[in-house]
Each structure stands twice: as C-alpha cells, then as structure tokens.
Amino acid sequence: MAIDKLILALACAVSLAAAAQAQQGNTITVAVSGLRNNTGDVRCGLFNSAATFPKGGQEFKGVQAPIANQQATCTFTDVPPGTYAVALFHAEQGQTKMRTSLFGMPEDGYGFSRNAKIGMGPPPFNDAAHSYAGGATTWPVAITYP
C-alpha cells in the first residue's frame, strides 16, 4: 500500500515537472507597429479572461518594451495554453497607466490583439482573443492614436 502511494506521488511529480517544462518554451510575441515616435516605451498586458480585460493591474502578465524605429516588441514567456487577449498603450511620458479623458476616451496611443476596435469603450474580450495552443507565436498589433 505504501509503495502504491509512493509510485502515485512520483507519477504526479513527474507530470507536474513535465507540464512546467513544456510551458518554458511557450512564448507570445506582440509586434507593435505604427508608433509615432521613439519616446517612452510600450506597456502590454496579456489577459486570460473577459472579467479582467482590459483592466490595468488585472492582467495575467504584463511587460514593458522599448521603442526603436517606431516599433516595439512585447514578449510574454512561459505562457500556458489557453485563450488570451492583449491590450497595450504608448507610454510616451513614462506613465504606468494609460491616460484617459473625462469621458474615458484614450489620450495615449493604444492597441489590442487582432486589432480589435473600440466603440463606446474597449472591445469585448472575444474580439481581441486568440486561442493559444502553446509554442512560439507572434501577434501583430497596429497602434491607434486618438
């Protein structure tokens, strides 16, 4: 009986280690184009649910990318398979949150995966979401300025 429990525990440990190692090669790269200058950086958030998208501070992962030649690349590593959407903005003044007007309209350049468009607010999660099976992938995003 004790040997059965030991074998089961070892099998679980090996499975967890294999799952963790498999995620290490999982990378989502977001190629951001259309930046109007090389000032500041681009802040990108990777979201894994409609409930949190695109709320600042509620992203699954967040990264900051430098700008060169009016382009930036946000890279999210160790991402498990799932459904994800990206929201990003051009932080020209080094801010950590996107600036909005009194009516909530963006004052900074912004973008979403699948180049989802805004209406009276951010796009729905499903409009921006990709199904991600793992591995390395690139999602291009063209930034939009107000």
N, C-alpha and C positions, 0 to 999 in steps of 0.2 A: 504494500500500500504506500509506504513512504517513497519507494523507488518510482512508483507511478506519478506521485506528486512532484518529485524532483524532475522527472522527464517532462511533465507538463510545464513546469516552471521554466525549464531550459528552452523548450519549444517556443514559449511565449516571448522569452527574452530574445531569442534569435529572430523571431518575426518582427518584434519592435525595432531591433537594430537594423534589419533589412529595410524596413519602411523608412526609418530615419535616413539611412544612407541613400535610398532611392530619391528622396527629396533634395539631397545636396546638389544634384545636377539640374534641378528644376529652376529655370530662370525665365522670367518675363522681362523683356526689354521694351521700353517705350521710347520710340524715336520721335522727338518733338521738333517740328519744323514751323517756319513762318514767324519766328521771333523777330521783333522789330529792331532789336539792338543786342549787344553783348553785356548789358548792365545787369547786375544781380545774378540770380540763379532761377532755376525752375524747381518748384516743390510739387511732388507727385504723391498721391495716396492710392493704394491698392485696397479696394473694398470687396468684401465677400458676402454682403447681404444688402437687400433693399432697405432694411431697417436702419442701416448706418450710412448709406450712400446719399450724398457726398458730404457728410458731416465731419468737419475738422475735429481731429482728436479721436475719431472713432474708426479710423482706417485699420485694416488688417496689418498693413505695413506701410511705412512712409519713407521716402527718400528725397534727397536734395541733389540736384545735378547742376554742374557748372555749364555755362553757355560759351560756345565757341562758334564763330562763323554763323551766328544767328540760328544755331541748332543746339539741342541738348539731348542727352540720353539718360533716362531713369532706368535703373536696373534693380529688379526685385529678385533676390536669391532665396533658395530653399523654400519654394512655394509648393505646397501640396496640391494635387489635382483638385479641381473644383470650378466654380463659376465666379468670375471676378470682373470688376469694372474699375477703370482708372479715372480719377479727377485730378487736374493739375492747374497750376497758375504760374504766371511770370512774376516773381518777387523782385521787381526792379529796385525797390527801396530796402531790400533785405528783410522784409516783413515775414512773419511766420504764418499769418492768416491773410487770406485774400480780402482786399478792401472792397466794400460794397457801398452803394449809395443809400440814401434814406429809405428808398423803396426796395432795397435788396438787390439792385442790379450790379453786376461786377464792374469794378473800376480798374481792374488789372486784366491783362491777357489771361485767357483760360482755355481749357480744352478737356475733352472727355474721350475715352476709348470709343472706337467705332465712329469717331467724330460726331457723336450724338449732339443734337441741337437743343438749346434751351428754349423755353417758352416763357411762361409767367414764373418760372423757377427752373431749377436744374432738371435735366432729363430724367426720366424713370430709369431705375437700375437696369431693367431688361433692355432698354435701348442702347445702353453702353456696355452691357455684359458680354463676355466671351466665355465659352466653355473651354476649360484648360485641362488637358489630359496629362500634362507633365512634359518634361524635356525642356528644350530651349525654343522660345518663340519671340517674335517681335511684333509689336502692335504700333503702327504709325499713328500719330496724332498731329493735326494741324491746329496751331493755336489761333484763337479768335480774339480780337481786341474790340472793346466797346466803342 
